Amino acid sequence: MHINFNVKYVDGSAAEAVASVADQVAFEREHDKSIATISTDFRLSDICWLAWHALKRRGATGDPFDTWLERVDEVEIGQSDMVPLETVAPIG
């Protein structure tokens, strides 16, 4: 499952970020909450953190989160293939 982001910077440049399973697990570990809370308890800081982590993981930024955030103008959620857990069929 992936969550896609479009990041626009204050200098007019842009980047696409794809939060993969690795980024989503890092989110859960860092914030001590389920990735599913993004759809039920939307927080811009969570969305920005995921986009930043995805960019950092692939080497598109080396900035710490807060430094990166100061350069960001907008983060949009793009198409996603994330399926709510309650719709997934049980295994077995």
N, C-alpha and C positions, 0 to 999 in steps of 0.2 A: 504494500500500500504506500502511496505517495501523496504528499500535499504540495501543490505547486504555488509559488509566489512570484509576483512581479514587483521588483524593488526599484523605486525611482529615487535618485539622489538629488540633493539641493543644487548640485552643479549641472544638472540636466542629463547626466548619464543614467543608465539603467542596467539592471541585471535580473536574470531569472534564477530562482532558487528552487530546488526540489528537495523537500524534506522526506528522506527515506526512513526506513525502519530504524537505522542507526541514530538518526537525528531525533526520532520520536522517543526512543528508549532513553537517549540522553536527556530529553525534556523531562520525562518521568522521574529520572534519577535526580536531576537538578532541582526540580520543583516539588518533588514528592506528591505528585498527583497524576491521575490517569490522563493520557492524551485525549480520551473521550470527553474530558471536561471542556475542551475547546469549543465543541458544538453546544454545550449546555450552559457554560459559564464563560462567554466570550470576553477575553481580555486582550487588548491591543499589545500589551507587553509580551504575552505568550506567543502571539503571531510573529511579532518582531524577533523574539528570541529564536524561534524555529527557523525563520528565514536566515538570520545571522549565522546560526549554527550550521545550516546546510551550506552556506557560502564559505564559512571558515573551514569546514571539513574538506571541501574540494579545493581549498587554497585560493579562493577568490577574494578573501580578506584576511588580514593578519591582525586587524584591530580588535582590542577587547570590545565587548558588547556595547558599553556606554559610549565609547569613542566612535564606534561604527554608527550608533543610533543618532548621534549629533549630525551626521552627514546625510541621514535619510529624510526624504521629503514625504514619501508615501510607500506603504506596503499593501499590495492587493493580493487577495487569495484568488488563484487561478483555478482551472479545472483540477479536480482531485479524483483519485480512484479509491479513496478511503470509504469503506463500508461500515456503517454503524454496527457495533458488536451485537446488538440485539437482533439484527437481521441475518446474522451468520448461522448457518445450520450446525447443530451439534455434531461432533465427530463420533462415528461409531454406528 
